[in-house]
Amino acid sequence: MKLKPILWFIGIWLASVVALFIISSLIRTAIL
């Protein structure tokens, strides 16, 4: 079975978005 590069791209993009959201929330809590 070959995974489509598009699926990989979407998965990595979603992971990066979630990571950025978590980091931003941690920074906000640290500032507050």
CYANA upper distance limits for C-alpha pairs under 8 A (distance plus 0.5 A):
  3 LEU  CA      7 LEU  CA      7.55
  3 LEU  CA      8 TRP  CA      7.97
  4 LYS  CA      8 TRP  CA      7.15
  5 PRO  CA      9 PHE  CA      6.58
  6 ILE  CA     10 ILE  CA      6.62
  7 LEU  CA     11 GLY  CA      6.52
  8 TRP  CA     12 ILE  CA      6.59
  9 PHE  CA     13 TRP  CA      6.49
 10 ILE  CA     14 LEU  CA      6.56
 11 GLY  CA     15 ALA  CA      6.63
 12 ILE  CA     16 SER  CA      6.62
 13 TRP  CA     17 VAL  CA      6.66
 14 LEU  CA     18 VAL  CA      6.65
 15 ALA  CA     19 ALA  CA      6.58
 16 SER  CA     20 LEU  CA      6.57
 17 VAL  CA     21 PHE  CA      6.64
 18 VAL  CA     22 ILE  CA      6.68
 19 ALA  CA     23 ILE  CA      6.62
 20 LEU  CA     24 SER  CA      6.49
 21 PHE  CA     25 SER  CA      6.64
 22 ILE  CA     26 LEU  CA      6.63
 23 ILE  CA     27 ILE  CA      6.64
 24 SER  CA     28 ARG  CA      6.65
 25 SER  CA     29 THR  CA      6.69
 26 LEU  CA     30 ALA  CA      6.54
 27 ILE  CA     31 ILE  CA      6.61
 28 ARG  CA     32 LEU  CA      6.53
